[in-house]
Amino acid sequence: METFSQSVDSDGIDEFYSTNDTSGEDTDAVSTPNLVCMGVPPEGLYENIPIPTDTQSIRLLRLLPGGWHDDIHCEMRTVSLAKHPKYETLSYTWGNVKTTETIYVNNISVQVTTNLRAALRYLRKSSSSLTLWVDAICINQSSTREKSQQVRLMSSIYKKCSQVYAFLGPHTSRKGKFDDFG
């Protein structure tokens, strides 16, 4: 039986930590392209940040500050939608799912599509973090059970966010990359 401990960070966001090995979780690969690592997710990425079942919990990504040419670093945590966390959502075109680049989530190397990495680069600020929900990273795409659970929450995820960014792809200048639907 899996047990969880909970703490609240300075932003009022709940964090859940598993106290046992979750390697027995549903990790069956699905036939759709896995946008995180284009196959099996990196070891520890989702096991260390479980989503409690039968809850309105999601994972959020904190995009850490950095310069334009710096690596993309993020922190991911589990939050309860019932606690009204502050976050924004990112919607983007996948682009070529066979062309990937590296970002770092909780210091784990993660392969994402070039378009997703570009969107994160454009959104990243130089001196403050940004909390986002990004389906390709925040949902374990290799778990049919988790995808089903999270898809049922998508309406709430988008309704409860403060802003939605739509990224259509990189351009030659930094202006005009996003449509803001907030």
Summary of the structure (lengths in Angstrom):
residues: 182
radius of gyration: 15.7
end to end distance: 40.7
largest distance: 51.8
contacts: 521
relative contact order: 0.20
helix: 19%
strand: 29%
